[in-house]
Amino acid sequence: MNTEAKSEIRNHKSKILYLFTRTPLHVGAGASVGAIDQPIVRERHTGFPVIPASSLKGTFADAWNDGLLDEQNDQGQTKRVRVRKDGTASDAAWLFGSDSDKHAAAGALQFSEARLLAFPIRSARGGFAWLTCPLLLQRAARDGVIPPARLEKLPEPADDHAIFDAGTNSKLALGDKVVLEEYTFTTTAWTGLTALGGDLTQLLPSDRIWSEITNRLVILSNGMMSFFAQSACEVAQHVRIDDETGTAAGGALFNQQNVPSETLFYAVVNVFKGRGVKFKDKTPDQAIRAFQGQDDQGKNQPEKPGVRNGSVFQFGGDASTGLGYCTVQLGDNREVVK
């Protein structure tokens, strides 16, 4: 690796991007031979749902389409491009990369896949709980979402036990037990639960639903977390209507799997200095501000796209039927632990 590349890696900024589903989310993995015709994308080794980095980048890049440039092709037709043949470039080229082979350059923003952190599930008391597990929490600590010291002495519960608030004012507990779906778990004590809940609350401080995480947090074993993440997603049945008869078309019934509302994902966003001739003097801080819809002085520019705290973006398929709408927030002063 040359000296310039090493310097770029050392000098980049890293931020955490949070995605909180407002409606069910379907980022499809393609066709399946199982009972689910259209499953969601999952990690191979854990079964946890993920949002691929390509889905994140594509959605955000699409929001910058209004700033693309007009250019005529060889047939005299006007098309919208990030970079013209003469090298004139839009902010979309700076942030997400050039679309010109003559002026090729990567974007300043680099996205990881969005990983699961908290998964909602039915509870016999209190309506629902948010599930997580030691593996998800340790990953989050490694990525800078929560302080690593917060997880000291965190035990992994046995498969029939869980860490949750079992006090007299608990929203979930039935004595020393919690009932999730049709499974009953006995409490395992851990003194760090309240402090962890406080850390998680601060990830989305303006969301009134997420503010209840401290009272609804349940930590399961890694194995039980994987089981619920695979078995407790929504399954919606769809059918195509025949235009002529107005009834269901034959053989057109299919099942679609969706991640439920109120699921929390996070992704790491690495931000580099500008690439390409026009943006070579742009800094990572400038790219972060542009991604948030701010000018170089940090002032909001409402007329420009941006990931502002509480912004709503749509990810995955079926936007026209209300799927995939998420509250998106770029973490404040939460840089990745190296």
Buried (B, 14 or more C-beta within 10 A) or exposed (E): EEEEEEEBEEEBBBBBBBBBBBBBBBBBBEEEEEEBBBBBBBBEEBBBBBBBBEBBBEBBBBBBEEBBBEBEEEEEEEEBBBBBEEEBBBBBBBBBBBBBEEBEBEBBBBBBBBBBBBBBBBBBEBEBBBBBBBBBBBBBBEBBBBEEEBBEEBEBBBBBBBBBBBEEEBBBBBEEBBBBEEBEBBBBEBEBBEBBBEBBBEBBEEBEBBEBBBBBBBBBBBEBBBBBBBEBBBEBEEEEEEEEEEEEEEEEEBBBBBBBBBBBBBBBBBBBBBBBEBBEEBBBEBBBBBBBBBEEEEEEEEEBBBBBBEBEBBBBBBEEEEBBBBBBBBBEEBEBEE
